[in-house]
Amino acid sequence: MKLQKETKAGRDVQGTPKVHGKWYGDACAAAFGMELIGERWTLLVIRELMLGGRRFSDIRASLPNLSAKTLTERLETLQELGLVERAHLPPPVSAQVYQLTEWGRGLEKVLQELGRWALRAPFHDPTLPLTPTSLMLSMRTLLDHRKIGDMELWVAFDVGEDHFAGRLRHDGLSIHPVGDTMLSPDLRFSAGSASDFLPVFYGKKTPEEAGNRLAIGGDADLARRFIDLFALPEKVEMKAAG
């Protein structure tokens, strides 16, 4: 299939998919990257697929302010660009899912660097809704690898009805969704929502100080060591105008 882009002069350039029509006319790779993924909701859809394939309805449930029509359009564009592909889960699930291609998965590093940079803003609002996938990706992003040492363990994360298995090793934290609660992990963290994790993991409050909304199972000292691996970047100092 030949893909086209419409130029300001009204001519088509063969071989280039038309993304959203807001072309910068700039050879900078960063500008080209924004042409590919800069449309509203696109990065959030990619974020929700970063830990594995998901059904249309699951993506829609994670992003309730995104209409079904817009989600359909974004997924179609991402497939056209080669960032997303459709796959079929085998029985007993037998469902169609959308998943990132190898090129699409490479955007995790982009999301990580963007997230670290944005968290330095003093006006970031952590009380806004947070999806379980966002929480898991934040842990992969804000893990201080220098503190891992010889720690090696399995961690279960139960976030409402979503369950994740985490594997901490010297090279970082791998996380993947699981269909049910994980059996016999070294540590288990359970809460009703992703936001319930934040005061403990990033605010460094005890579960009691945070209102006992996060339950921790496993050795208490090991849990404290694990939580200590995560830290927010320092905020920038904002100078008063004038």
VOKETOR-957965 format. One record per residue (C-alpha): residue in one letter; residue number from 1; x negated, y, z negated. Coordinates in nm, 4 decimals, m for minus. Each point is the difference from the previous one (the first is absolute). Example, Ala and Ser with C-alpha at 12.3 -4.5 7.8 and 13.67 -1.06 7.14 Angstrom:
2
  residuo  num         u         v         w
        A    1   m1.2300   m0.4500   m0.7800
        S    2   m0.1370    0.3440    0.0660
This chain:
242
  residuo  num         u         v         w
        M    1    0.0000    0.0000    0.0000
        K    2   m0.1358    0.3403    0.0931
        L    3    0.0261    0.2621   m0.2689
        Q    4    0.0094    0.3704    0.0618
        K    5   m0.0621    0.3319   m0.1648
        E    6    0.1552    0.3197    0.1301
        T    7   m0.2371    0.2937    0.0237
        K    8    0.0954    0.3669   m0.0302
        A    9   m0.0111    0.0195    0.3783
        G   10    0.2650   m0.2723    0.0174
        R   11   m0.2335   m0.2647    0.1408
        D   12   m0.0374   m0.3508   m0.1417
        V   13   m0.3319   m0.1469   m0.1062
        Q   14    0.0024   m0.3747    0.0630
        G   15   m0.1062   m0.2359   m0.2776
        T   16    0.0886    0.2191   m0.2973
        P   17    0.3136   m0.0591   m0.2091
        K   18    0.2167    0.2993   m0.0695
        V   19    0.0116    0.0155   m0.3792
        H   20    0.1930    0.3070   m0.1064
        G   21   m0.0775    0.2615    0.2603
        K   22   m0.2152    0.2149   m0.2295
        W   23   m0.3321   m0.0311    0.1726
        Y   24   m0.2752    0.2315   m0.1138
        G   25   m0.2102    0.0037    0.3136
        D   26   m0.3105   m0.0505   m0.2132
        A   27   m0.2715   m0.2640    0.0456
        C   28   m0.0655   m0.0213   m0.3756
        A   29    0.0608   m0.3593   m0.1165
        A   30    0.1784    0.1256   m0.3124
        A   31    0.2396    0.1976    0.2196
        F   32    0.0597   m0.3102    0.2111
        G   33    0.0619   m0.2002   m0.3173
        M   34    0.2688    0.2470   m0.1032
        E   35    0.1587   m0.0393    0.3428
        L   36    0.0231   m0.3734   m0.0651
        I   37    0.1213   m0.0089   m0.3604
        G   38    0.0897    0.3583   m0.0892
        E   39    0.3748   m0.0198    0.0598
        R   40    0.2201    0.0254   m0.3111
        W   41    0.0471   m0.3366   m0.1794
        T   42   m0.2550   m0.1828    0.2154
        L   43   m0.2714   m0.0326   m0.2654
        L   44    0.2533   m0.1036   m0.2622
        V   45    0.1284   m0.2790    0.2235
        I   46   m0.3602   m0.1116    0.0535
        R   47   m0.0603    0.0168   m0.3756
        E   48    0.2945   m0.2293   m0.0715
        L   49   m0.1425   m0.2601    0.2420
        M   50   m0.3542    0.0142   m0.1353
        L   51    0.0333   m0.3037   m0.2297
        G   52    0.1747   m0.2211    0.2534
        G   53    0.2898   m0.0362    0.2394
        R   54    0.3456    0.1187   m0.1072
        R   55    0.3523   m0.0162    0.1317
        F   56    0.1679    0.3122    0.1338
        S   57    0.2408   m0.0002   m0.2947
        D   58   m0.2878   m0.0201   m0.2509
        I   59   m0.1772    0.3000    0.1524
        R   60    0.3284    0.1900    0.0043
        A   61    0.0629   m0.0807   m0.3682
        S   62   m0.3459    0.1273   m0.0963
        L   63    0.0547    0.3280    0.1863
        P   64    0.3647    0.0873   m0.0754
        N   65   m0.0306    0.3534    0.1396
        L   66   m0.1032   m0.1394    0.3388
        S   67    0.2951   m0.0652    0.2313
        A   68    0.0340   m0.3318    0.1826
        K   69   m0.0159    0.1877    0.3311
        T   70   m0.3264    0.1736   m0.0839
        L   71   m0.1526   m0.3200   m0.1360
        T   72    0.0899   m0.1788    0.3234
        E   73   m0.1636    0.2787    0.2008
        R   74   m0.3169   m0.0022   m0.2098
        L   75   m0.0363   m0.3784    0.0205
        E   76    0.0502    0.0076    0.3769
        T   77   m0.2681    0.2672    0.0370
        L   78   m0.2432   m0.1855   m0.2265
        Q   79    0.0507   m0.3163    0.2029
        E   80   m0.0591    0.1940    0.3209
        L   81   m0.3226    0.1363   m0.1435
        G   82   m0.1205   m0.3463   m0.1036
        L   83    0.0038    0.0726   m0.3753
        V   84    0.2984   m0.2205   m0.0853
        E   85    0.1252   m0.3300    0.1373
        R   86    0.3022   m0.2191   m0.0610
        A   87   m0.0326   m0.3497   m0.1448
        H   88    0.2351   m0.2757   m0.1116
        L   89   m0.0311   m0.1604   m0.3410
        P   90    0.0381   m0.3787    0.0029
        P   91    0.2820   m0.1850   m0.1821
        P   92    0.1400    0.0182   m0.2574
        V   93   m0.0263    0.3794    0.0410
        S   94    0.0514    0.0097    0.3793
        A   95   m0.0071    0.3782    0.0218
        Q   96   m0.1491    0.2545    0.2367
        V   97   m0.2545    0.2296   m0.1613
        Y   98   m0.2115    0.2925    0.1057
        Q   99   m0.3691   m0.0215   m0.0779
        L  100   m0.3104    0.2047    0.0637
        T  101   m0.2467   m0.1072    0.2639
        E  102   m0.3701   m0.0217   m0.0820
        W  103   m0.0387    0.3581    0.1260
        G  104    0.2957    0.1127   m0.2086
        R  105   m0.1414   m0.1553   m0.3177
        G  106   m0.3095    0.2121    0.0493
        L  107    0.2103    0.2981   m0.1100
        E  108   m0.0235   m0.1086   m0.3640
        K  109   m0.3331    0.1805   m0.0307
        V  110    0.1602    0.3108    0.1505
        L  111    0.2836   m0.0183   m0.2535
        Q  112   m0.2478   m0.0540   m0.2835
        E  113   m0.2134    0.3020    0.0857
        L  114    0.3060    0.2165    0.0598
        G  115    0.1451   m0.1130   m0.3325
        R  116   m0.3183    0.0702   m0.1974
        W  117   m0.0265    0.3425    0.1583
        A  118    0.3654    0.0897   m0.0596
        L  119   m0.0037   m0.1144   m0.3637
        R  120   m0.2482    0.2771   m0.0780
        A  121    0.2765    0.2546    0.0531
        P  122    0.1239    0.1292   m0.3386
        F  123    0.3536    0.0284    0.1387
        H  124    0.0382   m0.3687    0.0930
        D  125    0.3226   m0.1254   m0.1610
        P  126   m0.0349   m0.3583   m0.1342
        T  127    0.3629   m0.0008   m0.1193
        L  128    0.1317   m0.0376    0.3561
        P  129    0.1136   m0.3480    0.1103
        L  130   m0.2773   m0.2536    0.0572
        T  131    0.0412   m0.3273    0.1874
        P  132   m0.1528   m0.3252   m0.1293
        T  133   m0.2215   m0.0180    0.3092
        S  134   m0.1245    0.3540   m0.0667
        L  135   m0.0897   m0.0994   m0.3546
        M  136   m0.1946   m0.3052    0.1130
        L  137   m0.1863    0.1989    0.2652
        S  138   m0.0821    0.2682   m0.2565
        M  139   m0.1687   m0.2657   m0.2140
        R  140   m0.2115   m0.1128    0.2921
        T  141   m0.0846    0.3653    0.0646
        L  142   m0.0751    0.1206   m0.3535
        L  143   m0.1938   m0.3019   m0.1214
        D  144   m0.3495    0.0915   m0.1193
        H  145   m0.2103   m0.2803    0.1479
        R  146   m0.2956    0.0942   m0.2196
        K  147    0.1867   m0.1131   m0.3106
        I  148    0.0985   m0.3473    0.1199
        G  149   m0.3233   m0.1694   m0.1054
        D  150    0.0566   m0.3712   m0.0539
        M  151    0.3786    0.0260   m0.0336
        E  152    0.1838   m0.2516    0.2145
        L  153    0.3679   m0.0704   m0.0572
        W  154    0.3484   m0.0495    0.1390
        V  155    0.2561    0.2674   m0.0789
        A  156    0.3773   m0.0132    0.0422
        F  157    0.1911    0.3214    0.0651
        D  158    0.3779   m0.0171   m0.0416
        V  159    0.1528    0.3265    0.1206
        G  160    0.3750   m0.0221   m0.0289
        E  161    0.1007   m0.2755    0.2416
        D  162   m0.3340    0.0129    0.1849
        H  163   m0.2864   m0.2294   m0.0967
        F  164   m0.3672    0.0259    0.0945
        A  165   m0.3074   m0.2130   m0.0599
        G  166   m0.3284    0.1798   m0.0524
        R  167   m0.3485   m0.1491    0.0134
        L  168   m0.2787    0.2031   m0.1602
        R  169   m0.3527   m0.0859    0.1049
        H  170   m0.3313    0.1814    0.0240
        D  171    0.0935    0.1414    0.3409
        G  172    0.3351    0.1482   m0.1022
        L  173    0.3656   m0.0809   m0.0518
        S  174    0.1998   m0.1942    0.2579
        I  175    0.3784    0.0133   m0.0335
        H  176    0.2745   m0.1811    0.1856
        P  177    0.3743   m0.0348   m0.0527
        V  178    0.1370   m0.3288   m0.1335
        G  179    0.3551   m0.1241    0.0171
        D  180    0.0368   m0.0582   m0.3725
        T  181   m0.1734    0.0754   m0.3256
        M  182   m0.3577   m0.1302   m0.0040
        L  183   m0.0708   m0.2979   m0.2254
        S  184   m0.2864   m0.0041   m0.2534
        P  185   m0.1899    0.3211    0.0889
        D  186   m0.2746    0.1294   m0.2265
        L  187    0.1999    0.3208   m0.0459
        R  188    0.3578    0.1001    0.0737
        F  189    0.1419    0.3513    0.0271
        S  190    0.3795    0.0311    0.0225
        A  191    0.2233    0.3053    0.0264
        G  192    0.3315    0.1032    0.1467
        S  193   m0.1520    0.2486    0.2445
        A  194   m0.3341    0.0989    0.1494
        S  195    0.0072    0.3312   m0.1879
        D  196   m0.0074   m0.1863   m0.3330
        F  197   m0.3595   m0.1070    0.0735
        L  198   m0.1354    0.3519    0.0444
        P  199   m0.0211    0.1274   m0.3599
        V  200   m0.1979   m0.3091   m0.1046
        F  201   m0.2267   m0.0572    0.3005
        Y  202   m0.0665    0.3631    0.0918
        G  203    0.1142    0.2004   m0.3028
        K  204   m0.1925   m0.2372   m0.2294
        K  205    0.2843   m0.0197   m0.2505
        T  206    0.0719   m0.3125   m0.1968
        P  207    0.3191   m0.1840    0.0974
        E  208    0.1465    0.1202   m0.3298
        E  209   m0.0867    0.3632    0.0743
        A  210    0.1589   m0.0436    0.3440
        G  211    0.3289   m0.1207   m0.1469
        N  212   m0.0621   m0.3763    0.0304
        R  213    0.1170   m0.0016    0.3626
        L  214   m0.3026   m0.2054    0.1085
        A  215   m0.0378   m0.3500   m0.1443
        I  216   m0.3474   m0.1534   m0.0066
        G  217   m0.0655   m0.3717   m0.0263
        G  218   m0.3397   m0.1548   m0.0648
        D  219   m0.3033    0.0855   m0.2106
        A  220    0.0330    0.3561   m0.1302
        D  221   m0.3721    0.0811    0.0281
        L  222   m0.0126   m0.1333    0.3562
        A  223    0.3064    0.2068    0.0890
        R  224   m0.1655    0.3158   m0.1357
        R  225   m0.3150   m0.0737    0.1999
        F  226    0.2062   m0.0515    0.3140
        I  227    0.1983    0.3221   m0.0474
        D  228   m0.3248    0.1879   m0.0591
        L  229   m0.1079   m0.0859    0.3567
        F  230    0.2447    0.2542    0.1431
        A  231   m0.0399    0.3766   m0.0088
        L  232    0.1425    0.3052    0.1731
        P  233   m0.2357    0.2436    0.1742
        E  234   m0.0672    0.3323   m0.1679
        K  235    0.2363    0.2826    0.0874
        V  236   m0.1303    0.2995    0.1907
        E  237   m0.0002    0.3360   m0.1757
        M  238    0.2409    0.2410    0.1599
        K  239   m0.1107    0.3616   m0.0030
        A  240    0.2651    0.2625   m0.0527
        A  241    0.0789    0.1996    0.3125
        G  242   m0.0896    0.3643    0.0136
